Each structure stands twice: as structure tokens, then as C-alpha cells.
């Protein structure tokens, strides 16, 4: 019979790393959406997963053979305040599978019931946040940005109590791992050096096996995580993504985007943009994400000090040297990506950074829609007749015209065929993103009217974000004033 070929490495770590317990069954599980393509990559049979037996497993009503259902322990800085014990309060790692591509991945149930880390919570999830994570995670994957994935979303037939009664749901999440900066903080806070070493060795085996047995594996791990996060945050900025809650327990060592709570995408460009209802001071604003990433990585470096060197000063020197690589790595990744967005592919010039920053400053002053601008710029790169559509996005069209003169001089120096340039730009500048008002409309239809039609339609659009298709023009449009989403919520 088809099923899960588990190989559970995290469960083999000592008991203090996790709490072993089964999911709490739900009343009436129903499969709302199954990611058949992802299931195939994982070596799972979509037909089996959609069967009553498969649905029971995905909902947590049955534990399959070979599973090692557990809640992971971790700590974390939440909005700068350290909490020494957080952990999976409403999620369980069902197990690990090695997919057809040879990659090991976690399969986790979110909303699977209370755990020892629930802190008086009910351990459940509401339908809205589950569908939000499904939409955002799969949209990010289609955009080519490292991310956890959604394997399935299920309703539970039960209500969960938040500000009001809401339909309950379970998300089946797939990740390269769920090891977080906060996982290391958990053991560092307890001065558990053996635990830190075991965790670091596990992370190396999982994500950076080439470091094992080398002369400085733990510094290598730190440098690898720094590089992955620098490049990840650069990718976020290039599509206008705001994570919304960049706590250290929401930063994965894998370099994948994890924990889609009050996340959102920019409409009008403004680096101070904040959507999260709990980010009262803009700590995690769009433009603050790079320094916050470095701050989080400094917390990881602090945890790893005992492993870097026996001498404290030497350990500090190694940590500082590793952290010093963040900004050069981020800036290189950001500039390379932004150069592609404006149609440049040749060797970097010092003036390119100034050209791009001048553009962003003009966009901010003119409240220009981030996604529409870069998509339309491809048309202007192919033919000057496209300038009118781009300039129309600016409150003061002359602001674009002035910048475009410098941009065109730069394009002339680079050379190349205009149509080739446009194709290259369209391949990195999406036509469709999960615009906040469209996401909220889809969630409202699902929660308030039990209508999954808008959710399914949005998922279809976002599956091919770079390919403009007739009849989908409304999905490219920014919100009307009455449609604007000013706040997003964690949903926990």
C-alpha cells in the first residue's frame, strides 16, 4: 500500500530536543486542496493522500507507520525580547522523507492540537491563516524564492475560538528542515554546550554536509547560514515582500522563508511600509528587513561562540569576521537582482547602484506601484512607446522621464537586442503577485461563505506569475481606495 517512506533523523536526537506525542484527532476532516505536484516530488501518491486513509493522516487523525510525531523545542527573540522557551505550540513534525530528487524534507502538521509548548493555547489553526500560508508559500515558490511549501490544506469540522468562532483547519507544511536560529538559542540559554554541538552537527549533516570533518565546521555553518539569509532577504526586497514578523524563531537555517503570518506585498513603493498589526514601531518594515536579518544572525553567532573556539576572544573574532560578510553578500545579491529588473546584464558599474537608488527614491515620492512599474518597464526597454504607460504610474510623470534618460544611456552602453532585454526583464519581474486585497477577498469568501472559488482562481493565477494571460488583467491591478488592506494579522 502506498504511504510515507520516513527516515526521521531529528527524532533520533536526545529527548530534550523535542516532545514526542501524537496529533489530536479532529471531528470531520475534509481535504480542501492537495498539492499533487509537490506530493510527486516527495515520492508520495496523490491518489492515496486524497483517499479517506490519506486524509486521516494529513489531518492528524491517524499516525502512519514509521512516523515520529514530535513538537520541536526552541526559544527566540520576539520583537527584540528574548523568550527562553517557545517551541511548536500548535504544530507537530510528522516525519522526514527523502524525495525523488534525493532531498530530505520535513512533513509537519500545523493546527494539530496542543503540545507541551502551547502556553495555554488550543494548538489549533483557523481556516483563514491556513489558506493564507498556502497561498503565500506556493506563490513564493512560483516566484523562485526559497520557501517552505504547502502540501495540503484541510478543514477539521470544528470551530476554533479567536476573537470569534472560526472554522478550524490543518496545514501540511513541507520544509528542508524546521531548525531555526531560535532552536540554537534554546540550548544556549540553558548553557547546554553538548546540545549546541549535537544540533550544529545535525544542521551541518542536513544542510551543509561538505563541512563535516573539515577544519572549522561550525564557522563554516555560520557563514553558510549568513550567506543564505543575505541572499534570501535580497530576493524578498526584489519582489516587494514583507515578512512581517522576523523574530529569531522565524528564521530557518535552511535559508527558506518560513512562518507566513502577517506577511504582505507592497503596492505603492515605500521602504517604511508596515502591514503587521503587531509591529507597532515598524521594527520589521520592508526597508528594515536587511538589518534585522543581520541582527538575528548575530544572535546565532552568539549561540555558536562555544563551538567556534575555546578561547573567548578568538571565538568573538571569528563570529565578527563571519558577520562582516553579511552586508557585502546582501548588497551584491540585491544589486545583481535589481540590475536584472531594469534590464542590465553586463559587468557591474559603480554608477548602477546610484541609478537604482535614484529610481527607488523617485518611486517612493510618487507612490508608484512596485510590481506594475517593473513589469511595465520591460515594455519601455523594448520600445520608447512604452514610456507613456510607465510615466502614468507616477504622480509627477516628469520624475520618470528624468530618470529614464540616464537609464537609456546606460542601456545603450550595454547594447543587445531590445526584445531580448524585454524577455529577460519579464522573466524576473512578475505580472502577478499575491496582492493583499485579492488574498483577503479569497480568504473572506472561504471563511464567511464557504466558497473556495476565489482561492482556487488566485492559486491558478499565482502558479505562473511571469506569464501574462488574457482575462487575468484584474489580478495585475492595485487596490481601489476602498479595497486597500492596511493591516495583516498573525492569525494565531
Rosetta blueprint (number, residue, H / E / L):
1 X L
2 X L
3 X L
4 X L
5 X L
6 X E
7 X L
8 X L
9 X L
10 X H
11 X H
12 X H
13 X L
14 X L
15 X H
16 X H
17 X H
18 X E
19 X E
20 X E
21 X L
22 X L
23 X L
24 X L
25 X L
26 X L
27 X L
28 X L
29 X L
30 X E
31 X E
32 X E
33 X E
34 X E
35 X L
36 X H
37 X H
38 X H
39 X H
40 X H
41 X H
42 X L
43 X L
44 X L
45 X L
46 X H
47 X H
48 X H
49 X H
50 X H
51 X L
52 X H
53 X H
54 X H
55 X H
56 X H
57 X H
58 X H
59 X H
60 X L
61 X L
62 X L
63 X L
64 X L
65 X L
66 X L
67 X L
68 X L
69 X L
70 X E
71 X E
72 X E
73 X L
74 X L
75 X L
76 X E
77 X E
78 X E
79 X L
80 X L
81 X E
82 X E
83 X E
84 X L
85 X L
86 X L
87 X L
88 X L
89 X L
90 X L
91 X E
92 X E
93 X E
94 X E
95 X E
96 X E
97 X E
98 X E
99 X L
100 X L
101 X L
102 X L
103 X L
104 X E
105 X E
106 X E
107 X E
108 X E
109 X E
110 X E
111 X L
112 X L
113 X L
114 X L
115 X L
116 X L
117 X L
118 X L
119 X L
120 X L
121 X L
122 X L
123 X L
124 X L
125 X E
126 X E
127 X H
128 X H
129 X H
130 X H
131 X H
132 X H
133 X H
134 X H
135 X H
136 X H
137 X H
138 X H
139 X H
140 X H
141 X H
142 X H
143 X L
144 X L
145 X L
146 X L
147 X E
148 X L
149 X E
150 X E
151 X E
152 X E
153 X E
154 X E
155 X E
156 X E
157 X E
158 X E
159 X E
160 X E
161 X E
162 X L
163 X L
164 X L
165 X E
166 X E
167 X E
168 X E
169 X E
170 X E
171 X E
172 X E
173 X E
174 X E
175 X E
176 X L
177 X L
178 X L
179 X L
180 X E
181 X H
182 X H
183 X H
184 X H
185 X H
186 X H
187 X H
188 X H
189 X H
190 X L
191 X L
192 X L
193 X H
194 X H
195 X H
196 X H
197 X H
198 X H
199 X H
200 X H
201 X H
202 X H
203 X H
204 X H
205 X H
206 X H
207 X H
208 X L
209 X H
210 X H
211 X H
212 X L
213 X L
214 X L
215 X L
216 X L
217 X H
218 X H
219 X H
220 X H
221 X H
222 X H
223 X H
224 X H
225 X H
226 X H
227 X H
228 X H
229 X H
230 X H
231 X H
232 X H
233 X H
234 X H
235 X H
236 X H
237 X H
238 X H
239 X H
240 X L
241 X E
242 X E
243 X L
244 X L
245 X L
246 X L
247 X L
248 X H
249 X H
250 X H
251 X L
252 X E
253 X L
254 X L
255 X L
256 X L
257 X E
258 X L
259 X L
260 X L
261 X L
262 X L
263 X L
264 X E
265 X E
266 X L
267 X L
268 X E
269 X L
270 X L
271 X L
272 X L
273 X L
274 X L
275 X L
276 X E
277 X L
278 X L
279 X L
280 X L
281 X L
282 X L
283 X L
284 X L
285 X L
286 X H
287 X H
288 X H
289 X H
290 X H
291 X H
292 X H
293 X H
294 X H
295 X H
296 X H
297 X H
298 X H
299 X H
300 X H
301 X H
302 X H
303 X H
304 X H
305 X H
306 X H
307 X H
308 X H
309 X L
310 X L
311 X L
312 X H
313 X H
314 X H
315 X H
316 X H
317 X H
318 X H
319 X H
320 X H
321 X H
322 X H
323 X H
324 X L
325 X H
326 X H
327 X H
328 X H
329 X H
330 X H
331 X H
332 X H
333 X H
334 X H
335 X H
336 X H
337 X H
338 X H
339 X H
340 X H
341 X H
342 X L
343 X L
344 X L
345 X L
346 X L
347 X L
348 X L
349 X L
350 X H
351 X H
352 X H
353 X H
354 X H
355 X H
356 X H
357 X H
358 X H
359 X H
360 X H
361 X H
362 X H
363 X H
364 X H
365 X H
366 X L
367 X L
368 X L
369 X E
370 X H
371 X H
372 X H
373 X H
374 X H
375 X H
376 X H
377 X H
378 X H
379 X H
380 X H
381 X H
382 X H
383 X L
384 X H
385 X H
386 X H
387 X H
388 X H
389 X H
390 X H
391 X H
392 X L
393 X L
394 X L
395 X L
396 X L
397 X H
398 X H
399 X H
400 X H
401 X H
402 X H
403 X H
404 X H
405 X H
406 X H
407 X H
408 X H
409 X H
410 X H
411 X H
412 X H
413 X H
414 X H
415 X L
416 X L
417 X L
418 X H
419 X H
420 X H
421 X H
422 X H
423 X H
424 X H
425 X H
426 X H
427 X L
428 X L
429 X L
430 X L
431 X L
432 X L
433 X L
434 X L
435 X L
436 X H
437 X H
438 X H
439 X H
440 X H
441 X H
442 X H
443 X H
444 X H
445 X H
446 X H
447 X H
448 X H
449 X H
450 X L
451 X L
452 X L
453 X H
454 X H
455 X H
456 X H
457 X H
458 X H
459 X H
460 X H
461 X H
462 X H
463 X L
464 X L
465 X L
466 X L
467 X L
468 X L
469 X L
470 X L
471 X L
472 X L
473 X H
474 X H
475 X H
476 X H
477 X L
478 X L
479 X L
480 X L
481 X H
482 X H
483 X H
484 X L
485 X L
486 X L
487 X L
488 X E
489 X L
490 X L
491 X L
492 X L
